[in-house]
Amino acid sequence: MGLLRDLFKSSFQKWIENASYEDLAEAYEQARQQWLKKDGGDKTQRMYRLDAEMSKRTAEKWKNDPRRNKDPNFRWTDANRWD
């Protein structure tokens, strides 16, 4: 089933899945600069896709962070109290 799924992916989609986070950030910045030179307005589909992949990777990295407090009742403001 995996082969059929890969058959319909574009080269851009394959690149996004295999690129490093730094490569994605650089490509997003280049797309953003071109978007600003044109006229601004709505983001391009390429920008949306790059942003979604970067957000997904950041969320996974945060979820797997061993230093993260996994207590659902923990509030970050509690960590900053002086008393």
C-alpha positions in Angstrom: 0.0 0.0 0.0 2.9 2.3 0.7 4.1 2.1 -2.9 0.7 3.3 -4.3 0.7 6.2 -1.8 4.2 7.3 -3.0 3.1 7.0 -6.6 0.7 10.0 -6.4 3.0 12.3 -4.4 4.6 15.2 -6.1 8.4 15.8 -5.9 7.6 18.8 -3.6 5.7 16.5 -1.1 8.5 14.0 -1.1 11.1 16.7 -0.5 9.1 18.1 2.4 8.9 14.7 4.1 12.7 14.1 3.7 14.1 17.7 4.2 15.6 18.8 7.5 13.8 21.5 9.6 16.5 24.0 8.6 15.9 23.3 4.9 12.2 23.8 5.4 12.7 27.1 7.3 15.0 28.4 4.6 12.5 27.4 1.8 9.7 29.1 3.8 11.8 32.3 4.1 12.5 32.3 0.4 8.8 31.8 -0.4 7.9 34.5 2.1 10.3 37.0 0.5 8.9 36.3 -3.0 5.4 36.6 -1.6 6.2 40.0 -0.1 7.8 41.3 -3.3 4.7 40.4 -5.3 1.9 42.0 -3.3 1.4 40.2 0.0 -2.2 39.2 0.4 -3.1 35.6 0.9 -0.3 33.1 1.5 0.6 30.7 -1.3 -0.2 27.0 -1.0 3.5 26.3 -0.8 3.8 28.5 2.2 0.9 26.9 3.9 2.3 23.4 3.3 5.8 24.4 4.5 4.3 26.0 7.6 2.2 23.0 8.4 5.1 20.6 8.2 7.3 22.9 10.3 4.5 23.2 12.9 4.0 19.4 12.9 7.7 18.7 13.5 7.9 21.4 16.3 4.9 19.8 18.0 6.4 16.3 17.8 9.7 17.6 19.2 8.0 19.3 22.1 5.8 16.3 22.8 8.9 14.0 23.0 10.9 16.5 25.1 11.8 14.6 28.4 12.1 17.9 30.3 8.5 18.8 29.6 6.1 18.6 32.6 3.4 16.1 31.6 1.1 16.9 34.5 -2.2 18.1 33.0 -2.8 20.3 36.0 0.5 22.1 35.8 0.4 25.8 34.8 3.5 27.5 33.6 2.7 30.5 35.8 3.1 28.2 38.9 6.7 27.7 38.1 7.4 31.4 38.4 6.0 32.0 41.9 8.2 33.3 44.6 6.3 32.0 47.6 
